Amino acid sequence: MADKTDYEALAANLLKAELKRKGVTYSQLVEKLNAMGVDEKEVNVRNKLSRGKFTAAFLLQCMTAVGTTTLRLDG
């Protein structure tokens, strides 16, 4: 059974991969989040993604911001 840190790493890697697929930089992500009314700073987004410590709500906000409508978990 995977532990919590494994799932945190998986969530961070999924988000990073989606940003790369969409060609969205952290700076652009912050702009998109701010346009949605989500107050984030680039340094905070970088820290969240490097640590893998963020809420499911933040993950969904990011996915919405970059226009992702589906997410595959099986690699």
Summary of the structure (lengths in Angstrom):
residues: 75
radius of gyration: 11.9
end to end distance: 17.6
largest distance: 38.9
contacts: 175
relative contact order: 0.20
helix: 65%
strand: 0%
